[in-house]
Every structure is written in C-alpha cells, then in structure tokens.
Amino acid sequence: MRRFETIVLGLGAMGSATAYQLAKQGNRVLGIDRFSPPHVHGSTHGDTRITRLGIGEGAHYSPLAMRSHQIWRELERETGRTLLTANGGLVLSSKAKSSRSHSDRFFANTVAAARRYDIPHELWDAGQIRRRFPQFRVADDESGYFEPGAGFVRPEECVRVQLELAAQHGATLHRNERALAFDANDGGVVVTTDRDTYAADWLIVAAGPWLPELVGPGFARHLVIYRQVLCWFDIAGPVTPFLPENFPVFIWELQGKRQGLYGFPAVDGAKGGLKVATEQYDAPTTPDAVMRQVSAEETGEIFAEYVEPFLSGLSGRCVKTATCLYTLTPDFGFVIDTLPGTDRVIVASPCSGHGFKHSAAIGEALSQRVIRGASRLDLGTFAIARFRS
C-alpha cells in the first residue's frame, strides 16, 4: 500500500488549491479526482466566477477573499498567466427587493464588510447608476454598491495552474480515478478507489457535489444539490459598452422575482456573448442524475423573465449554455472542519454557490492546518457543529 502524508479527494476549486499549497511546502500529497480537472461535471467551470472583497454572506468571509486575491496575483507573477481581472463589481438592491442572495441582508452585509476591512467602495443612487452604467434598467428606488477591486477570476485556468505547480513541487495527481470509501483511525486514513488503496496521515475531502456519497448520512443530510443554468446572450449592438473596461460584474437583488440576477462583461468579445444567470432551487438532484443539457425553452424563459426587463443591449439569441452544481448547506455557509468521529479527515466543502473567490486562501489555510496544526486565518465559523440540533 502506497503511503502519503496527505490525500486530497477532489481537485476542483478547493482541492487544487490545497494540493498546490501542500506540495509547495514539501508535503507528500496525493490528489485524486474521478475526472481530469479542470472539467465540466462539478462546480468549477463556466469561464468566469465573480470575486468581491465586501462579502454579503458575512464579513468573516472577507479575509479569505482578500488573501485569495493576493495568492492569485502571486501565481500570475510566477507563471505569466491571467487569473484575476479587477474590472469592478456592482451590487444592486432596494427595500422592495423580493429575491434573496444567500442572505436576507446581503446588501447591508456587503457594505458592513467593506467598512470593517477598509475596502474601497462607493454607494450610488439610481441616477448615479444610470449615469455610470446605463446598460442597467434600474428602478428609481434601487441603489448600488460599487467596489472597484471586484471582478472575475478564470476558474479553469486557476485550477490548471495550481495543479501544474503542485506537480512541479512533487505532488502525485491521479486523474480519472474514483474514490469509493475511506477508513480513519488514530493512526491515519486508508482510501480505497476503483484502482488501488492508499494510506495517509491526513485526508482532505473536497469533493463538492460528490461529498454526500463519501461522508455518510449523518453529515450528508445537511446537504442539498441543485442544478444551475448559465447562459451567454448575444449582444445586439456594439460590444464596447459591455467590454470589461466599461461593464462590471454584477449581482442584482431584483424586485418582483423569486431569484436575483448576476452576470459578467463580454470577456471574450462580441462573439462570446454576455454571461448571465439566476440561482435555481426548485428540484434537488445528484451529480449522476442531473440534466446537463439546457433547452431552448429554458434560455427563452431566462431571457424573457430575467434579462430583457433589466439589461439593455442584448438579444434573445443564446450563443452558449452550461450547467453547474451548487451543494448547499442550510445557512448557505461553508463547511471546513474535521469530520465527526475522527481528527484525521477534514471536509473542505460544500461552497453553497459562492466559494471560488475564497478557494486559494482556503487551500493555504488547510495546508497550514495539516503541517503546522493551525491555520493563520480563522476557520472556526465553518464548523460542522453549527448544524447539530
């Protein structure tokens, strides 16, 4: 049986960052993924992910996002690759909003986090929003939080870069290998896959939507998986108003809708379209049963209900679609903690639909916890115990 110091199951957002940080510090790490990351089967794909430092889910997330930005800049300098684009981020809301963005106080929490951590930002009324970004069809009673340092990261490229560097630092990476089970005791952990059996001192489970089948019903009962649809709509007129230098990433708590809207600039020019999406929580699914295709009826409904009334300059022609998976906890928060019953197994997911912006810092924190016994950033608010009745 081959033995390692640490085994990481899942090499997406959290797993790739953790494998890289461990290997960089000389830890003998084995990373295992049932596919070949970056791939399109989980939650870490779709060309872009919003990143912001003022976090509406709670100010305790902001240090993670801030450190992740630093790490991505370090990786860019080391590799010459582009991972993070800070083109500005706009959060739109109002007292009349009917949609919910992970928190009932998302807008107020965003402002509070920015003030707590001295994150540069501006607060705008509807007139100021229209003058700066006329592409948004805002109501008179809507207001905005604008963060110049927000923007988007490239999830596939971030995963690719971190896995390349992990391998360069000595990590063993097993792609297209499925983890079946693990057993932990005081002496370590044994992981069984469809190819072999491995032993390690530590196991980090970062399996995203595959987490429930690995951790057992006691913890899995707190997790629900939902299919999300991403759409890229054609730009009807000139592309210039939607290029990154002229258009921010945005999150919009809408009036009269169950869900909000979020989106990105035209990162790939006129032919790439504008990526927008809602968040959908209608029917739980699993990564094996989920419908991966997106129908014309779905894209038509999204455009009619969520895009055309709120954004000008787009056509109803959908140039590209994708689906991804959210693995949600009851409070939309993360779980980063040892699994009940063992100190040798650390769960590092789910991310509840807002995890990628924090992933680089979480990977570093997990490596510190394994190697030094404690992480520099506080992860205590992500304990599993908060779900126990």
Secondary structure, 3 states (H helix, E strand, C coil): CEEEEEEEECCCHHHHHHHHHHHHCCCCEEEECCCCCCCCCCCCCCCCEEECCCCCCCHHHHHHHHHHHHHHHHHHHHHCCCCEECCCEEEEECCCCCCCCCCCCHHHHHHHHHHHCCCCCEEECHHHHHHHCCCECCCCCCEEEEECCCEEECHHHHHHHHHHHHHHCCCEEECCCCEEEEEEECCEEEEEECCCEEEEEEEEECCHHHHHHHHCHHHHCCCEEEEEEEEEEEECCCCHHHCCCCCCEEEECCCCCCCCEEECCCCCCHHHCEEEECCCCCCECCCCCCCCCCCHHHHHHHHHHHHCCCECCEEEEEEEEEEEEEEECCCCCCCEEECCCCCCEEEECCCCCCCHHHHHHHHHHHHHHHHHCCCCCCCHHHCHHHHCC
